[in-house]
Amino acid sequence: TELDNLRKSKEKLEEKVAELKDERIPEIEAEIEKFEDKILNIKNKSLVKTLQEYEEKLRIKQENETMLFNKKSILNNLFEYTGKSYDESVSHWTSELKNLEKYKEKGMGLKYKEDIINDLKERRAQIEEDLKILIDVMTETKNELLGVERKVNAILNTKEDYLHCTTSNDLEKIRERLKDFLNENYIKRDRILDTINIFSEIKNEEKQKISKLLSKKSKVAEYLKEITNGVYTGVIFEMETGKLKILRKDDQMFEVEKLSGGTYDQLYFTIRIALGEQILQGKTGFFILDDPFIKADSERLKRQIEMLKKICEFGWQVLYFTSKDEIVDSLKEDISSGNVNYIELESLIS
């Protein structure tokens, strides 16, 4: 029934009231007591008696904290330093401010302007960047000067008078020394070129003389034709290449390096005879020969001996050294007749 329901509701309410009295209210009272202790503790620490006084002090504290934060930001912005601790930062800021005390009087009447400070910072950063570039340029220039110093001393070979290059004055001295060095070497070069030209002229003159000596109608060609029994009829000297060639009777040209040993000796012998005649300009003299026909066969040897006899008939004298008995045998008749003076060196030495 409705009455029973009301009774049950009443019982539940009574149970809750009893629970509040026994459990919840004591808990709330304990919390109130705890907060009262905290409030009392705050009052004692803050030296206030009322809530209004505490709220006023809290407001002042928050304002001071905000102001301190702003000041710290300004100091960090000005001196660009963040310490590991607050005390370390304060110590750094204090030191920086002391360094600025000497400018205190100079700054009278000036007002702090953030835009001016930022502009000065940008200028400072630009100056520092320019300074870094200048330092790099100076370092590079110093290295280049050291390179110049090494090269110049190597060129001038200045062991006793070593040249240093660290300043612009040193560089100017080196320039003067190099200028003198170049002038001296230009003079030497001109002298050397003149000498080379003189030797070139002498060389060309000698080549012309040799070319004339070895022409087709020269004595060399005449003697060569006779001594080779007409096999070779002339000698040609090429002035451009400086090579000597021999002309065979069939008009074939050969380089002297390709001749046989005997023919080469014949050519050499005829050149010596013709050259001797040209040097003495028609006068007679003497030849000293050391077995010039050692590679000749019997037929060549006979013709070469006849050539020697022929030039002796023109008034030439020949001092002929030989180790070949064949030479002595071919001259026996001339030795017996007295045309050839034969001397054995072994008997002469003993």
Backbone hydrogen bonds, N-H to C=O, Kabsch-Sander energy under -0.5 kcal/mol:
donor,donor_aa,acceptor,acceptor_aa,energy
5,N,1,T,-2.0
6,L,2,E,-2.1
7,R,3,L,-2.2
8,K,4,D,-2.5
9,S,5,N,-2.4
10,K,6,L,-2.5
11,E,7,R,-2.5
12,K,8,K,-2.2
13,L,9,S,-2.3
14,E,10,K,-2.6
15,E,11,E,-2.3
16,K,12,K,-2.4
17,V,13,L,-2.7
18,A,14,E,-2.5
19,E,15,E,-2.5
20,L,16,K,-2.7
21,K,17,V,-2.6
22,D,18,A,-2.6
23,E,19,E,-3.0
24,R,19,E,-1.1
25,I,20,L,-3.4
27,E,23,E,-1.8
28,I,24,R,-2.7
29,E,25,I,-2.8
30,A,26,P,-2.4
31,E,27,E,-2.4
32,I,28,I,-2.9
33,E,29,E,-2.4
34,K,30,A,-2.2
35,F,31,E,-2.9
36,E,32,I,-2.5
37,D,33,E,-2.0
38,K,34,K,-2.2
39,I,35,F,-3.1
40,L,36,E,-2.4
41,N,37,D,-2.6
42,I,38,K,-2.9
43,K,39,I,-2.7
44,N,40,L,-2.4
45,K,41,N,-2.5
46,S,42,I,-3.1
47,L,43,K,-1.0
48,V,43,K,-1.5
54,Y,50,T,-1.8
55,E,51,L,-2.9
56,E,52,Q,-2.0
57,K,53,E,-2.2
58,L,54,Y,-2.7
59,R,55,E,-2.2
60,I,56,E,-2.2
61,K,57,K,-2.5
62,Q,58,L,-2.5
63,E,59,R,-2.2
64,N,60,I,-2.4
65,E,61,K,-2.6
66,T,62,Q,-2.4
67,M,63,E,-2.5
68,L,64,N,-3.0
69,F,65,E,-2.5
70,N,66,T,-2.2
71,K,67,M,-2.6
72,K,68,L,-2.7
73,S,69,F,-2.2
74,I,70,N,-2.3
75,L,71,K,-2.9
76,N,72,K,-2.9
77,N,73,S,-2.2
78,L,74,I,-2.5
79,F,75,L,-3.0
80,E,76,N,-1.7
89,S,85,S,-2.0
90,V,86,Y,-2.5
91,S,87,D,-2.4
92,H,88,E,-2.0
93,W,89,S,-2.8
94,T,90,V,-2.6
95,S,91,S,-1.9
96,E,92,H,-2.4
97,L,93,W,-2.6
98,K,94,T,-2.0
99,N,95,S,-1.7
100,L,96,E,-0.9
101,E,98,K,-1.1
103,Y,100,L,-1.7
104,K,101,E,-1.9
107,G,103,Y,-1.3
108,M,105,E,-1.3
110,L,107,G,-1.9
117,I,113,K,-2.2
118,N,114,E,-2.7
119,D,115,D,-2.1
120,L,116,I,-2.7
121,K,117,I,-2.4
122,E,118,N,-2.3
123,R,119,D,-2.4
124,R,120,L,-2.7
125,A,121,K,-2.9
126,Q,122,E,-2.4
127,I,123,R,-2.7
128,E,124,R,-2.8
129,E,125,A,-2.2
130,D,126,Q,-2.8
131,L,127,I,-2.7
132,K,128,E,-2.3
133,I,129,E,-2.3
134,L,130,D,-2.6
135,I,131,L,-2.6
136,D,132,K,-2.4
137,V,133,I,-2.7
138,M,134,L,-2.9
139,T,135,I,-2.5
140,E,136,D,-2.6
141,T,137,V,-3.0
142,K,138,M,-2.7
143,N,139,T,-2.2
144,E,140,E,-2.3
145,L,141,T,-2.6
146,L,142,K,-2.2
147,G,143,N,-2.1
148,V,144,E,-2.5
149,E,145,L,-2.6
150,R,146,L,-2.4
151,K,147,G,-2.4
152,V,148,V,-2.9
153,N,149,E,-2.2
154,A,150,R,-1.9
155,I,151,K,-2.5
156,L,152,V,-3.2
157,N,153,N,-1.1
158,T,153,N,-1.1
159,K,157,N,-1.4
162,Y,160,E,-0.6
164,H,162,Y,-0.5
171,L,167,T,-2.0
172,E,168,S,-2.0
173,K,169,N,-2.2
174,I,170,D,-2.5
175,R,171,L,-2.2
176,E,172,E,-2.0
177,R,173,K,-2.5
178,L,174,I,-3.0
179,K,175,R,-2.2
180,D,176,E,-2.5
181,F,177,R,-2.7
182,L,178,L,-3.0
183,N,179,K,-2.4
184,E,180,D,-2.6
185,N,181,F,-2.3
186,Y,182,L,-2.7
187,I,183,N,-2.2
188,K,184,E,-2.4
189,R,185,N,-3.0
190,D,186,Y,-2.7
191,R,187,I,-2.4
192,I,188,K,-3.0
193,L,189,R,-3.1
194,D,190,D,-2.5
195,T,191,R,-2.6
196,I,192,I,-3.1
197,N,193,L,-2.7
198,I,194,D,-2.5
199,F,195,T,-2.9
200,S,196,I,-2.8
201,E,197,N,-2.6
202,I,198,I,-2.8
203,K,199,F,-3.2
204,N,200,S,-2.9
205,E,201,E,-2.7
206,E,202,I,-3.0
207,K,203,K,-2.8
208,Q,204,N,-2.5
209,K,205,E,-2.4
210,I,206,E,-3.0
211,S,207,K,-3.3
212,K,208,Q,-2.6
213,L,209,K,-2.8
214,L,210,I,-2.2
215,S,212,K,-1.1
218,S,215,S,-1.7
220,V,213,L,-0.7
222,E,218,S,-1.9
223,Y,219,K,-3.4
224,L,220,V,-2.9
225,K,221,A,-2.3
226,E,222,E,-1.8
227,I,223,Y,-3.0
228,T,224,L,-1.9
229,N,226,E,-1.0
230,G,225,K,-3.2
231,V,228,T,-1.4
233,T,247,L,-2.3
234,G,247,L,-1.2
236,I,245,K,-3.0
238,E,236,I,-0.6
238,E,243,K,-2.7
239,M,237,F,-0.7
242,G,238,E,-2.4
243,K,238,E,-0.5
245,K,236,I,-3.0
246,I,254,F,-3.0
247,L,234,G,-3.2
248,R,246,I,-0.5
248,R,252,Q,-2.8
249,K,231,V,-2.4
251,D,248,R,-2.3
254,F,246,I,-2.1
256,V,244,L,-1.8
258,K,255,E,-2.2
259,L,256,V,-1.5
264,Y,260,S,-2.6
265,D,261,G,-2.0
266,Q,262,G,-1.9
267,L,263,T,-2.5
268,Y,264,Y,-2.5
269,F,265,D,-2.3
270,T,266,Q,-2.4
271,I,267,L,-2.3
272,R,268,Y,-2.0
273,I,269,F,-2.1
274,A,270,T,-2.6
275,L,271,I,-2.7
276,G,272,R,-2.4
277,E,273,I,-2.1
278,Q,274,A,-2.1
279,I,275,L,-2.7
280,L,276,G,-2.1
281,Q,278,Q,-0.6
282,G,277,E,-1.5
283,K,280,L,-1.6
287,F,317,Q,-2.4
289,L,287,F,-0.6
289,L,319,L,-2.9
291,D,289,L,-0.6
291,D,321,F,-2.7
294,I,291,D,-1.1
296,A,293,F,-1.4
301,L,297,D,-2.9
302,K,298,S,-1.9
303,R,299,E,-1.8
304,Q,300,R,-2.5
305,I,301,L,-2.4
306,E,302,K,-2.0
307,M,303,R,-1.8
308,L,304,Q,-2.1
309,K,305,I,-2.4
310,K,306,E,-2.2
311,I,307,M,-2.2
312,C,308,L,-1.9
313,E,309,K,-1.8
314,F,310,K,-0.8
315,G,312,C,-1.6
316,W,311,I,-1.9
317,Q,285,G,-2.2
319,L,287,F,-3.6
320,Y,318,V,-0.8
321,F,289,L,-3.4
321,F,319,L,-0.6
325,D,323,S,-0.5
327,I,324,K,-0.7
328,V,324,K,-1.2
329,D,325,D,-2.7
330,S,326,E,-1.9
331,L,327,I,-0.9
331,L,328,V,-0.7
332,K,329,D,-1.2
335,I,331,L,-2.6
336,S,332,K,-2.8
337,S,333,E,-2.3
338,G,334,D,-0.7
338,G,335,I,-0.5
339,N,334,D,-1.4
340,V,334,D,-1.8
342,Y,340,V,-0.8
345,L,343,I,-0.6
348,L,344,E,-1.6
349,I,345,L,-2.7
350,S,346,E,-2.3
